[in-house]
Amino acid sequence: MPDRSFDFPLGLRPWPNPRRLRRPLLKEGYLLERLENSPDAFRLTAILGAGKLAGFFQDFARLLPNEAFFVLEFYENEGGVASENEAAPRVYYSDYLPTREILEVITPYLPRLIHDGFVGFGLASNRAGLEMFYSEEKVVTCFTDNHLRLTHLLARHGLPHKEHLPLPADFGHDHLSLLCHHRMQLPAPFATMTPRQLDFLIFCQEIIEQLEMYPVEESLSFFLTRKEQDEIARRLAERPEFAEFIDLAEDDFGVLLFDWNDFVNACAAGFDGDLADYQYGLQLRDLLQFVCEGVTAPLQKKMQEVMAESDAIFRSLLQDQRKRIDAPSTIPMRSDRFWCHGVIAAQGANLRRDLIRCGWYK
């Protein structure tokens, strides 16, 4: 059965094993793997006792530059989930904020984030090529293009490298919110907290409001190394007309991939903007395609994979593809720009008015 001497968080309870079959024990340690679609990037998977997480999180934050963004994942339906058939957790990102400001907001919540079985959280900087996430399964996953920084950090926290690392998912276990525990049995600092303070639906919402976080789709998970970002920056520097997009993204190209997905979702829901707003979205896709056609094959493939779902949805929204709507300042590309063939069906009043005025419906 799992090693009960392991420092489990309160939100993870291993099942008893009446047969006492011999199984691998849950021990602290980490695995190091090279990412398949990023030859210069690494993934570290680590198991830490709950008592070490706060210190590790604070030390990881010191590796980041002055600005980073916070990631929060939790189940928004009351009581979490019990099976794979039920809703997935929602993921929220903050904007880039001073790392010190994020820590000031998060520190009072950190024990609850660590111990609640329906919550995951992380801290990242795409600009620095560094990301850390502590999942609801209570496993730390880090992405980096400089693995030595993280292996040294893990070693300082007493974690050895392992060729095989049993994970909590390898054992039967239950997920528990902090409200599932009897108040008299809760350790400090939870014993003095009210039920409202212990409710993950409430304290996660408080974090979202304080950091002004926004929901993102889990399918848009990706990691860009600093080398890949430098490659993208060199390509974008060839076209100064894209400077406005880069400024709005605060020099984080990953934001533009999220923006394209947001534009597609807005079109699917019924586009409220006018023709200029719609063309702005098309120009954003032009930018992504321009980058995609001018970078190395591995990075091009990664970008295509990230955009694949949004592209497929946008294709399905287009109608009357015999005609085109081109973005302003169109530049030469190898692609035939499928996003310019036709127009979306779910047009709001402003877009439809402008299309009529420009003669689209002749």
N, C-alpha and C positions, 0 to 999 in steps of 0.2 A: 504494500500500500504506500501511498505517498508519504514522504518523510515529514512527520508532524512536528519535528524540531525546526522545520523551515519557518521563517518569519512571514506567514501569510498575512495579506491585508484582510481587514474585517469583511470586505465584500466578496471574498473568494473562500468557499468552504468545500474542501475535498470530501468526496463520498467515503463512508466507511467501507472496508472490504472484509466481509465476514470470512471469506475463504483464505485471506492472507496470502494470496498468490504473490510470487516473487515478481516485483516490478522495478523499473529504474527509479531511483530516488530523485526528488526535486532538489536541486542544489544550485547555488549561485554560480554564475559563469557567463561566458559569452561566446558566440559564433561570429566569424568574420567571413563574408562572402563578397565576391565581385559581382556587380550588377550585370546582367546579361546585355541589356540595351545601352549600357554606359560603361565602356571598358575602363574609364578613369575614375569610376565611382564605386563605393563599397557600402554594403549594408551590414550593420552590427546588430545582432539580436542578443539581448541580455536578460538574465533573470537576477533580480536583486531582492533581498528581503525588504519588506515594507519600511522598516526603520531606516534604511539607507537612501530611500528615494528622494526625500527632501534635500539632503546634502548633495546628492548626485545632480538633481535638477538645478540647484543653485550654482554648482561648479560648471555644469554644461553652459549655463547662461553666460558665464564669464568668457567662454570661448567665442561668443557671438560679437559682432560689431555693435556700434552704438544703437542701431535700430534692428528690430526683429518683428515677427508677428506670432500671435498666440493661436493655438488650435484647440478647439473644445469639441468633444463628441459625447453625446448622451442620448438615451431613449426618451423621446418626448411623450410617449404614451404612458399613462399611469401604471406603475408597477413593473416597468421594463418588459422584456420579452421572455418567452419560455421555449420557443422553438424557432428553427430556421424559416418557418413559413410566415412568421410574424414580421412586422415592420422592422427595417434596419434603423440603426441610430442616425441622428442628424449630425452633420459636421458643420462647425462654424469657424470662420477665420476672422481675425482682427486685421485692420490695416497695419502697415509698418508703423511702429511706434517706438519711442525710446525704450530700450530693453529695461532700463531702470524703472521706467513708469509701469511696464507690464509686471515686473516683479513686485512692485509696491501694491498693485491691485491683487495679484494672485496669492501672495504670501499668506494672508489670513485664511484663504480657502484651501491652501495646499494639503493639509492633512485630510480634509474631506474628499478632495480630488483623488488622492492616493488610495484611500480606503474604500470608497463607495464602489460597489460592484457593477454599476451601470454607467460609469463615467470613464472617459479617456481624455487625455490632454497632451499638448506638446508645445514646442517652441522651435522656431525655424527662421532662417534667413537664406533665401535663394541667392542673394548677392554673395553671401559668404560660402555657399555650397555646403550648408550644414543644417541638419534637421534632426529632431528628437521627438518621439511620440511614445507615451505610456498608455497602452490600450486597456480596454475593459477586461481583457484577459490577464492584465497585470504583467505584461511583457514589454520591455523597452526595445524600441527599434530606432536605430540611428542611421542616417544616410550622410555620407561625407565623401569629399574627394581628397581628404587627407586623413587616412585612417589612424595614423600614428598619434594624432592629438587625442583621439577617443580611446585608443587602447591604453595610452598612458593614464588617462583619466579613470578608466575602469580598473586599472591596476592599483591606482591610489585608493580606490574604494574596496580593494581586496578581492576583485573578481578575476579568476583565472580564465585563460583561453581553453576552450573545449572543442574536441573534434565532433562530439555528439552532445547535444544539449536538450534534455527532456524539458518540455514546456507544460504549463498547466493544462493546455488542451489535450495532452496525452493521458490525462487522468479524468475520471468522472468528477464533476464538481458543480456546485450551485453558485449563482451570482446573487448577492444580497445587497440591498441598499442599507444605509446606516439606520434607517427607521425599522429594519427587521430585527434589530437587536434590543433586548430588554435594557431599559435605561440604567438599571442598577448594575449591569454587567459591562457597560461601556467604559473603556479606559479614558484617561485624559488625552486630549482636551474635549472629547465629545460628551463626557458625563455631565458637564454643566451647560450644554447647549439645549435649546428648545427644539421640539419637533420641527418647527418651521426652519430653524437653522440647519437641521440635519437632512431636510428634504432636498434631494438633488435637483428636482425640477425647479425649486425656488432658488437655490444658490447658484445653479448654472445660469439661470435667467439673470440673476444679479451680475454675474461676470459678463455676460453678453451685453448688458446695458452699459456697464462701466467702461468696457473696451470698445463699445459700438461695433460688435461683431456682426457678420452677415453669413447666411447659410451658403454652402457650396455643395456640389454633387460629389459624392465619394468616387465616382467613376473618373473624375478629373485629377486623380492623384498622379503626380509625376515629380521627377527630381532632375534639375539641371545643374551640372557641375560648373565651376567657375570657368573652366576651359571652354565649355559649350557656350556659356554666356558671353565670353570674349569673342568667340566665333560669330555669334549672333550680332553683337555690337558692331563688329567690323563690317558685316553685311549691311546693317541698317545705316551705317555712316555713308553708304553710297547714295542714299536717297534722302536729302534733307527735308523733303515734303512730309516725311513720317515723323518729324521731330515732335509735333503736337501729341501724337499717341505716346511717344516715349516719355514725354514730360508728365502726362497724365498717369502713366504707369509707374512713375518715380523710379525709372531706370530698372524696373523688374519686368523682364519680358514675360515671365509666367503670368503676370496680371492680364496681359493682352489675350492669352489663351482663355482665361476665365471670362474676359469681356466678350469674346466671340460666342462663348456658350450662353452668356446672359442675353446677348442680342438675339440668338436663335430662340431661346425660351420666350423672350418678349414677343417675337414674331408668331410663335405657336399659340400664345395666349390671346393674341389680338393686338396688333401694333398700334400704340397710341401716338407715336410721333408723326412728323410730316415727312415729305420726300427728302429733305435735306438730312434729317435724322436717319432715315433708311439708307441713304447713300453713304452716310458716315459709317454705318455698319458694314456696308459692302467694301468700303475703303480699308476698314480694319482687316477684313479677310484678304484683301489685296496685299496688305503688309505681311500677313502670315505666309501667304503663298510666295511672296518675293523672298522672304527669309528662307523658306523651305527649299526653293530652287537654287539657293546660293551657298548652302552649307554642305558639310560632308555627309555621305550616305547614312551612317549610323544616326546622326542627329536628325536628318531628314525623316528617317523612318520613325524615330521617336515622336517627332512633331505630328506626323501623319496619324500615328496611333492615338495621340491625345485628341486630335480634332475629328477623328473618324465618326464618333457618335453624333456630335453636333452637326457635322457635314451631312450625314445621312438624314437627320431630322430636317435640315433646311431644304435638302433636295425634295423631300416629300411635301413640303409646304408650297413649292413653286407651282404656278399655273401659267398657261399661255406662254410656253417657252419658245415660241417662234420669234418673240421680240426680246430686246435687251434693255436693261437699266444699268448703265455703267457708272462707276464712281467718278467723281471729279478727278482731274489730273491722272488719267489712266496711264500706266507705264507698261512697256513691253514685257510679256512673260510667256513662258512655254505653255502654261495652262490655258485652256479656253474659258476659264472663269465660270464654272457652272452656276455660281451664286448670282451672276448677272443675267442669266437666261430666264426670263419670265419675272413674275412678281408674286409675292406671297398672297394666299387667298384670304387670310384673316386680316383685312385692312381696317384700320380705324378711320374715323371720319376725315381727319386731317390728311392722311396719306391718300385716301381715295380722292379727296378734293384736288390735291396737287397732281395726281395722275390724270384726272380728267382735264385739268388746265393745260397740262403738257401734251395732251393728245394721245395718251396711251390707249384709250378705248376707241379710237377711230377705226 
